[in-house]
């Protein structure tokens, strides 16, 4: 990774809540490989933007309040080994 790039982000158990919006800066982390949003209070649907994080190898959304279907764009995550 280049200097200054975020490649791993662990926000688990951070008392975060609410819905994600497409303009959330989290979705601009193009080099991120590991994203842990578990054990928060996120709501709403998992947005299709998730498929743009093409370097993800690990994604943890456990113990939130997401609803609806998993977006088909998750199929773009060809490096994903842990969901």
Backbone as XML, in Angstrom:
<?xml version="1.0"?>
<chain id="A" units="angstrom">
  <residue number="1" name="UNK">
    <atom name="N" x="0.839" y="-1.199" z="0.000"/>
    <atom name="CA" x="0.000" y="0.000" z="0.000"/>
    <atom name="C" x="0.872" y="1.248" z="0.000"/>
  </residue>
  <residue number="2" name="UNK">
    <atom name="N" x="0.396" y="2.269" z="-0.612"/>
    <atom name="CA" x="1.092" y="3.542" z="-0.625"/>
    <atom name="C" x="1.006" y="4.176" z="0.758"/>
  </residue>
  <residue number="3" name="UNK">
    <atom name="N" x="1.951" y="5.023" z="1.067"/>
    <atom name="CA" x="1.954" y="5.725" z="2.343"/>
    <atom name="C" x="0.680" y="6.553" z="2.490"/>
  </residue>
  <residue number="4" name="UNK">
    <atom name="N" x="0.047" y="6.445" z="3.631"/>
    <atom name="CA" x="-1.149" y="7.222" z="3.910"/>
    <atom name="C" x="-2.451" y="6.560" z="3.506"/>
  </residue>
  <residue number="5" name="UNK">
    <atom name="N" x="-2.384" y="5.391" z="2.886"/>
    <atom name="CA" x="-3.605" y="4.686" z="2.501"/>
    <atom name="C" x="-4.116" y="3.847" z="3.657"/>
  </residue>
  <residue number="6" name="UNK">
    <atom name="N" x="-5.408" y="3.836" z="3.843"/>
    <atom name="CA" x="-6.035" y="2.991" z="4.857"/>
    <atom name="C" x="-6.251" y="1.618" z="4.236"/>
  </residue>
  <residue number="7" name="UNK">
    <atom name="N" x="-5.656" y="0.581" z="4.843"/>
    <atom name="CA" x="-5.838" y="-0.771" z="4.322"/>
    <atom name="C" x="-6.634" y="-1.651" z="5.283"/>
  </residue>
  <residue number="8" name="UNK">
    <atom name="N" x="-6.733" y="-1.223" z="6.542"/>
    <atom name="CA" x="-7.515" y="-1.976" z="7.524"/>
    <atom name="C" x="-8.239" y="-0.988" z="8.426"/>
  </residue>
  <residue number="9" name="UNK">
    <atom name="N" x="-9.532" y="-1.241" z="8.634"/>
    <atom name="CA" x="-10.325" y="-0.356" z="9.483"/>
    <atom name="C" x="-11.227" y="-1.201" z="10.364"/>
  </residue>
  <residue number="10" name="UNK">
    <atom name="N" x="-11.040" y="-1.085" z="11.664"/>
    <atom name="CA" x="-11.840" y="-1.833" z="12.635"/>
    <atom name="C" x="-12.656" y="-0.838" z="13.453"/>
  </residue>
  <residue number="11" name="UNK">
    <atom name="N" x="-13.943" y="-0.773" z="13.151"/>
    <atom name="CA" x="-14.869" y="0.094" z="13.886"/>
    <atom name="C" x="-15.848" y="-0.735" z="14.700"/>
  </residue>
  <residue number="12" name="UNK">
    <atom name="N" x="-15.477" y="-1.971" z="14.989"/>
    <atom name="CA" x="-16.361" y="-2.851" z="15.752"/>
    <atom name="C" x="-16.577" y="-2.302" z="17.158"/>
  </residue>
  <residue number="13" name="UNK">
    <atom name="N" x="-17.750" y="-2.550" z="17.692"/>
    <atom name="CA" x="-18.100" y="-2.152" z="19.069"/>
    <atom name="C" x="-17.866" y="-0.662" z="19.316"/>
  </residue>
  <residue number="14" name="UNK">
    <atom name="N" x="-18.192" y="0.165" z="18.348"/>
    <atom name="CA" x="-17.931" y="1.604" z="18.459"/>
    <atom name="C" x="-19.184" y="2.424" z="18.742"/>
  </residue>
  <residue number="15" name="UNK">
    <atom name="N" x="-20.289" y="1.761" z="19.042"/>
    <atom name="CA" x="-21.559" y="2.444" z="19.324"/>
    <atom name="C" x="-22.004" y="3.335" z="18.168"/>
  </residue>
  <residue number="16" name="UNK">
    <atom name="N" x="-21.709" y="2.913" z="16.948"/>
    <atom name="CA" x="-22.133" y="3.650" z="15.761"/>
    <atom name="C" x="-23.541" y="3.221" z="15.396"/>
  </residue>
  <residue number="17" name="UNK">
    <atom name="N" x="-24.317" y="4.131" z="14.833"/>
    <atom name="CA" x="-25.699" y="3.802" z="14.487"/>
    <atom name="C" x="-26.147" y="4.595" z="13.275"/>
  </residue>
  <residue number="18" name="UNK">
    <atom name="N" x="-27.245" y="4.141" z="12.700"/>
    <atom name="CA" x="-27.847" y="4.844" z="11.577"/>
    <atom name="C" x="-27.604" y="4.150" z="10.254"/>
  </residue>
  <residue number="19" name="UNK">
    <atom name="N" x="-27.959" y="4.860" z="9.197"/>
    <atom name="CA" x="-27.852" y="4.330" z="7.838"/>
    <atom name="C" x="-26.597" y="4.872" z="7.159"/>
  </residue>
  <residue number="20" name="UNK">
    <atom name="N" x="-26.142" y="4.126" z="6.189"/>
    <atom name="CA" x="-25.057" y="4.607" z="5.339"/>
    <atom name="C" x="-25.653" y="5.376" z="4.176"/>
  </residue>
  <residue number="21" name="UNK">
    <atom name="N" x="-24.943" y="6.371" z="3.722"/>
    <atom name="CA" x="-25.334" y="7.136" z="2.549"/>
    <atom name="C" x="-24.213" y="7.025" z="1.526"/>
  </residue>
  <residue number="22" name="UNK">
    <atom name="N" x="-24.543" y="7.140" z="0.282"/>
    <atom name="CA" x="-23.559" y="6.936" z="-0.785"/>
    <atom name="C" x="-22.406" y="7.938" z="-0.736"/>
  </residue>
  <residue number="23" name="UNK">
    <atom name="N" x="-22.582" y="9.052" z="-0.060"/>
    <atom name="CA" x="-21.517" y="10.055" z="0.029"/>
    <atom name="C" x="-20.635" y="9.871" z="1.260"/>
  </residue>
  <residue number="24" name="UNK">
    <atom name="N" x="-20.868" y="8.825" z="2.022"/>
    <atom name="CA" x="-20.053" y="8.554" z="3.202"/>
    <atom name="C" x="-18.603" y="8.344" z="2.787"/>
  </residue>
  <residue number="25" name="UNK">
    <atom name="N" x="-17.679" y="9.005" z="3.462"/>
    <atom name="CA" x="-16.264" y="8.925" z="3.080"/>
    <atom name="C" x="-15.702" y="7.509" z="3.187"/>
  </residue>
  <residue number="26" name="UNK">
    <atom name="N" x="-16.342" y="6.657" z="3.948"/>
    <atom name="CA" x="-15.906" y="5.267" z="4.068"/>
    <atom name="C" x="-15.823" y="4.596" z="2.704"/>
  </residue>
  <residue number="27" name="UNK">
    <atom name="N" x="-16.674" y="4.988" z="1.793"/>
    <atom name="CA" x="-16.742" y="4.347" z="0.484"/>
    <atom name="C" x="-15.671" y="4.846" z="-0.469"/>
  </residue>
  <residue number="28" name="UNK">
    <atom name="N" x="-14.881" y="5.796" z="-0.018"/>
    <atom name="CA" x="-13.784" y="6.314" z="-0.842"/>
    <atom name="C" x="-12.458" y="5.641" z="-0.506"/>
  </residue>
  <residue number="29" name="UNK">
    <atom name="N" x="-12.474" y="4.703" z="0.399"/>
    <atom name="CA" x="-11.253" y="4.002" z="0.806"/>
    <atom name="C" x="-10.957" y="2.888" z="-0.198"/>
  </residue>
  <residue number="30" name="UNK">
    <atom name="N" x="-10.477" y="3.273" z="-1.359"/>
    <atom name="CA" x="-10.324" y="2.344" z="-2.471"/>
    <atom name="C" x="-9.308" y="1.238" z="-2.226"/>
  </residue>
  <residue number="31" name="UNK">
    <atom name="N" x="-8.354" y="1.439" z="-1.331"/>
    <atom name="CA" x="-7.311" y="0.439" z="-1.090"/>
    <atom name="C" x="-7.593" y="-0.446" z="0.114"/>
  </residue>
  <residue number="32" name="UNK">
    <atom name="N" x="-8.720" y="-0.235" z="0.768"/>
    <atom name="CA" x="-9.009" y="-0.974" z="1.996"/>
    <atom name="C" x="-9.130" y="-2.472" z="1.712"/>
  </residue>
  <residue number="33" name="UNK">
    <atom name="N" x="-8.518" y="-3.260" z="2.604"/>
    <atom name="CA" x="-8.536" y="-4.710" z="2.454"/>
    <atom name="C" x="-9.373" y="-5.395" z="3.531"/>
  </residue>
  <residue number="34" name="UNK">
    <atom name="N" x="-9.451" y="-4.779" z="4.700"/>
    <atom name="CA" x="-10.199" y="-5.372" z="5.808"/>
    <atom name="C" x="-11.088" y="-4.301" z="6.441"/>
  </residue>
  <residue number="35" name="UNK">
    <atom name="N" x="-12.389" y="-4.596" z="6.517"/>
    <atom name="CA" x="-13.354" y="-3.644" z="7.072"/>
    <atom name="C" x="-14.238" y="-4.368" z="8.075"/>
  </residue>
  <residue number="36" name="UNK">
    <atom name="N" x="-14.174" y="-3.935" z="9.330"/>
    <atom name="CA" x="-14.965" y="-4.550" z="10.398"/>
    <atom name="C" x="-15.911" y="-3.503" z="10.974"/>
  </residue>
  <residue number="37" name="UNK">
    <atom name="N" x="-17.190" y="-3.675" z="10.688"/>
    <atom name="CA" x="-18.236" y="-2.780" z="11.198"/>
    <atom name="C" x="-19.146" y="-3.519" z="12.170"/>
  </residue>
  <residue number="38" name="UNK">
    <atom name="N" x="-18.689" y="-4.629" z="12.690"/>
    <atom name="CA" x="-19.522" y="-5.495" z="13.522"/>
    <atom name="C" x="-19.868" y="-4.864" z="14.869"/>
  </residue>
  <residue number="39" name="UNK">
    <atom name="N" x="-20.956" y="-5.384" z="15.444"/>
    <atom name="CA" x="-21.409" y="-5.018" z="16.789"/>
    <atom name="C" x="-21.645" y="-3.517" z="16.966"/>
  </residue>
  <residue number="40" name="UNK">
    <atom name="N" x="-22.336" y="-2.948" z="15.982"/>
    <atom name="CA" x="-22.789" y="-1.568" z="16.057"/>
    <atom name="C" x="-24.303" y="-1.582" z="15.897"/>
  </residue>
  <residue number="41" name="UNK">
    <atom name="N" x="-24.876" y="-0.474" z="15.550"/>
    <atom name="CA" x="-26.329" y="-0.398" z="15.362"/>
    <atom name="C" x="-26.660" y="0.223" z="14.014"/>
  </residue>
  <residue number="42" name="UNK">
    <atom name="N" x="-25.976" y="-0.249" z="12.967"/>
    <atom name="CA" x="-26.271" y="0.227" z="11.623"/>
    <atom name="C" x="-27.606" y="-0.339" z="11.172"/>
  </residue>
  <residue number="43" name="UNK">
    <atom name="N" x="-28.358" y="0.461" z="10.438"/>
    <atom name="CA" x="-29.692" y="0.066" z="9.981"/>
    <atom name="C" x="-29.798" y="0.254" z="8.473"/>
  </residue>
  <residue number="44" name="UNK">
    <atom name="N" x="-30.929" y="-0.143" z="7.935"/>
    <atom name="CA" x="-31.186" y="0.030" z="6.513"/>
    <atom name="C" x="-30.559" y="-1.079" z="5.695"/>
  </residue>
  <residue number="45" name="UNK">
    <atom name="N" x="-30.488" y="-0.845" z="4.402"/>
    <atom name="CA" x="-29.939" y="-1.838" z="3.494"/>
    <atom name="C" x="-28.436" y="-1.676" z="3.349"/>
  </residue>
  <residue number="46" name="UNK">
    <atom name="N" x="-27.788" y="-2.769" z="3.010"/>
    <atom name="CA" x="-26.383" y="-2.710" z="2.631"/>
    <atom name="C" x="-26.374" y="-2.158" z="1.210"/>
  </residue>
  <residue number="47" name="UNK">
    <atom name="N" x="-25.752" y="-1.023" z="1.008"/>
    <atom name="CA" x="-25.807" y="-0.354" z="-0.289"/>
    <atom name="C" x="-24.882" y="-1.008" z="-1.308"/>
  </residue>
  <residue number="48" name="UNK">
    <atom name="N" x="-25.200" y="-0.827" z="-2.555"/>
    <atom name="CA" x="-24.432" y="-1.457" z="-3.629"/>
    <atom name="C" x="-23.003" y="-0.928" z="-3.728"/>
  </residue>
  <residue number="49" name="UNK">
    <atom name="N" x="-22.701" y="0.216" z="-3.114"/>
    <atom name="CA" x="-21.351" y="0.775" z="-3.117"/>
    <atom name="C" x="-20.326" y="-0.219" z="-2.605"/>
  </residue>
  <residue number="50" name="UNK">
    <atom name="N" x="-20.770" y="-1.164" z="-1.787"/>
    <atom name="CA" x="-19.844" y="-2.124" z="-1.183"/>
    <atom name="C" x="-19.032" y="-2.828" z="-2.266"/>
  </residue>
  <residue number="51" name="UNK">
    <atom name="N" x="-19.627" y="-3.006" z="-3.437"/>
    <atom name="CA" x="-18.941" y="-3.661" z="-4.543"/>
    <atom name="C" x="-17.808" y="-2.844" z="-5.142"/>
  </residue>
  <residue number="52" name="UNK">
    <atom name="N" x="-17.722" y="-1.567" z="-4.796"/>
    <atom name="CA" x="-16.639" y="-0.711" z="-5.292"/>
    <atom name="C" x="-15.354" y="-0.867" z="-4.495"/>
  </residue>
  <residue number="53" name="UNK">
    <atom name="N" x="-15.433" y="-1.508" z="-3.340"/>
    <atom name="CA" x="-14.245" y="-1.708" z="-2.501"/>
    <atom name="C" x="-13.547" y="-2.984" z="-2.970"/>
  </residue>
  <residue number="54" name="UNK">
    <atom name="N" x="-13.003" y="-2.921" z="-4.162"/>
    <atom name="CA" x="-12.556" y="-4.115" z="-4.886"/>
    <atom name="C" x="-11.359" y="-4.828" z="-4.277"/>
  </residue>
  <residue number="55" name="UNK">
    <atom name="N" x="-10.661" y="-4.215" z="-3.340"/>
    <atom name="CA" x="-9.506" y="-4.862" z="-2.717"/>
    <atom name="C" x="-9.859" y="-5.594" z="-1.421"/>
  </residue>
  <residue number="56" name="UNK">
    <atom name="N" x="-11.122" y="-5.535" z="-1.013"/>
    <atom name="CA" x="-11.529" y="-6.170" z="0.246"/>
    <atom name="C" x="-11.250" y="-7.665" z="0.235"/>
  </residue>
  <residue number="57" name="UNK">
    <atom name="N" x="-10.612" y="-8.123" z="1.305"/>
    <atom name="CA" x="-10.446" y="-9.560" z="1.519"/>
    <atom name="C" x="-11.294" y="-10.013" z="2.696"/>
  </residue>
  <residue number="58" name="UNK">
    <atom name="N" x="-11.625" y="-9.068" z="3.600"/>
    <atom name="CA" x="-12.407" y="-9.402" z="4.787"/>
    <atom name="C" x="-13.435" y="-8.306" z="5.052"/>
  </residue>
  <residue number="59" name="UNK">
    <atom name="N" x="-14.691" y="-8.721" z="5.233"/>
    <atom name="CA" x="-15.789" y="-7.795" z="5.521"/>
    <atom name="C" x="-16.624" y="-8.387" z="6.642"/>
  </residue>
  <residue number="60" name="UNK">
    <atom name="N" x="-16.744" y="-7.659" z="7.759"/>
    <atom name="CA" x="-17.514" y="-8.144" z="8.898"/>
    <atom name="C" x="-18.634" y="-7.152" z="9.205"/>
  </residue>
  <residue number="61" name="UNK">
    <atom name="N" x="-19.868" y="-7.595" z="8.994"/>
    <atom name="CA" x="-21.057" y="-6.776" z="9.261"/>
    <atom name="C" x="-21.910" y="-7.388" z="10.368"/>
  </residue>
  <residue number="62" name="UNK">
    <atom name="N" x="-21.372" y="-8.339" z="11.094"/>
    <atom name="CA" x="-22.084" y="-9.096" z="12.122"/>
    <atom name="C" x="-22.711" y="-8.187" z="13.180"/>
  </residue>
  <residue number="63" name="UNK">
    <atom name="N" x="-23.869" y="-8.591" z="13.671"/>
    <atom name="CA" x="-24.547" y="-7.967" z="14.809"/>
    <atom name="C" x="-24.874" y="-6.487" z="14.581"/>
  </residue>
  <residue number="64" name="UNK">
    <atom name="N" x="-25.497" y="-6.218" z="13.435"/>
    <atom name="CA" x="-26.069" y="-4.912" z="13.130"/>
    <atom name="C" x="-27.542" y="-5.134" z="12.830"/>
  </residue>
  <residue number="65" name="UNK">
    <atom name="N" x="-28.200" y="-4.148" z="12.326"/>
    <atom name="CA" x="-29.632" y="-4.255" z="12.054"/>
    <atom name="C" x="-29.936" y="-3.988" z="10.583"/>
  </residue>
  <residue number="66" name="UNK">
    <atom name="N" x="-29.072" y="-4.490" z="9.709"/>
    <atom name="CA" x="-29.302" y="-4.338" z="8.275"/>
    <atom name="C" x="-30.533" y="-5.129" z="7.867"/>
  </residue>
  <residue number="67" name="UNK">
    <atom name="N" x="-31.231" y="-4.644" z="6.846"/>
    <atom name="CA" x="-32.421" y="-5.324" z="6.327"/>
    <atom name="C" x="-32.282" y="-5.473" z="4.811"/>
  </residue>
  <residue number="68" name="UNK">
    <atom name="N" x="-33.090" y="-6.336" z="4.252"/>
    <atom name="CA" x="-33.112" y="-6.495" z="2.803"/>
    <atom name="C" x="-32.098" y="-7.507" z="2.315"/>
  </residue>
  <residue number="69" name="UNK">
    <atom name="N" x="-31.936" y="-7.516" z="1.015"/>
    <atom name="CA" x="-31.048" y="-8.478" z="0.383"/>
    <atom name="C" x="-29.613" y="-7.974" z="0.342"/>
  </residue>
  <residue number="70" name="UNK">
    <atom name="N" x="-28.698" y="-8.917" z="0.245"/>
    <atom name="CA" x="-27.302" y="-8.564" z="0.016"/>
    <atom name="C" x="-27.206" y="-8.108" z="-1.440"/>
  </residue>
  <residue number="71" name="UNK">
    <atom name="N" x="-26.618" y="-6.948" z="-1.695"/>
    <atom name="CA" x="-26.577" y="-6.450" z="-3.073"/>
    <atom name="C" x="-25.731" y="-7.347" z="-3.982"/>
  </residue>
  <residue number="72" name="UNK">
    <atom name="N" x="-26.152" y="-7.464" z="-5.227"/>
    <atom name="CA" x="-25.418" y="-8.305" z="-6.177"/>
    <atom name="C" x="-24.014" y="-7.783" z="-6.436"/>
  </residue>
  <residue number="73" name="UNK">
    <atom name="N" x="-23.782" y="-6.506" z="-6.197"/>
    <atom name="CA" x="-22.451" y="-5.923" z="-6.419"/>
    <atom name="C" x="-21.392" y="-6.548" z="-5.523"/>
  </residue>
  <residue number="74" name="UNK">
    <atom name="N" x="-21.819" y="-7.253" z="-4.481"/>
    <atom name="CA" x="-20.844" y="-7.922" z="-3.621"/>
    <atom name="C" x="-20.078" y="-8.981" z="-4.422"/>
  </residue>
  <residue number="75" name="UNK">
    <atom name="N" x="-20.668" y="-9.405" z="-5.532"/>
    <atom name="CA" x="-19.990" y="-10.339" z="-6.423"/>
    <atom name="C" x="-18.762" y="-9.743" z="-7.089"/>
  </residue>
  <residue number="76" name="UNK">
    <atom name="N" x="-18.624" y="-8.417" z="-7.058"/>
    <atom name="CA" x="-17.440" y="-7.748" z="-7.608"/>
    <atom name="C" x="-16.222" y="-7.910" z="-6.719"/>
  </residue>
  <residue number="77" name="UNK">
    <atom name="N" x="-16.421" y="-8.377" z="-5.499"/>
    <atom name="CA" x="-15.324" y="-8.482" z="-4.532"/>
    <atom name="C" x="-14.592" y="-9.806" z="-4.733"/>
  </residue>
  <residue number="78" name="UNK">
    <atom name="N" x="-13.812" y="-9.870" z="-5.781"/>
    <atom name="CA" x="-13.164" y="-11.125" z="-6.170"/>
    <atom name="C" x="-12.075" y="-11.574" z="-5.203"/>
  </residue>
  <residue number="79" name="UNK">
    <atom name="N" x="-11.592" y="-10.683" z="-4.343"/>
    <atom name="CA" x="-10.554" y="-11.037" z="-3.373"/>
    <atom name="C" x="-11.129" y="-11.400" z="-2.006"/>
  </residue>
  <residue number="80" name="UNK">
    <atom name="N" x="-12.442" y="-11.283" z="-1.854"/>
    <atom name="CA" x="-13.089" y="-11.513" z="-0.564"/>
    <atom name="C" x="-12.967" y="-12.978" z="-0.148"/>
  </residue>
  <residue number="81" name="UNK">
    <atom name="N" x="-12.370" y="-13.200" z="1.025"/>
    <atom name="CA" x="-12.229" y="-14.560" z="1.549"/>
    <atom name="C" x="-12.984" y="-14.748" z="2.849"/>
  </residue>
  <residue number="82" name="UNK">
    <atom name="N" x="-13.421" y="-13.643" z="3.473"/>
    <atom name="CA" x="-14.133" y="-13.730" z="4.746"/>
    <atom name="C" x="-15.283" y="-12.736" z="4.743"/>
  </residue>
  <residue number="83" name="UNK">
    <atom name="N" x="-16.502" y="-13.274" z="4.950"/>
    <atom name="CA" x="-17.696" y="-12.436" z="4.987"/>
    <atom name="C" x="-18.477" y="-12.759" z="6.232"/>
  </residue>
</chain>
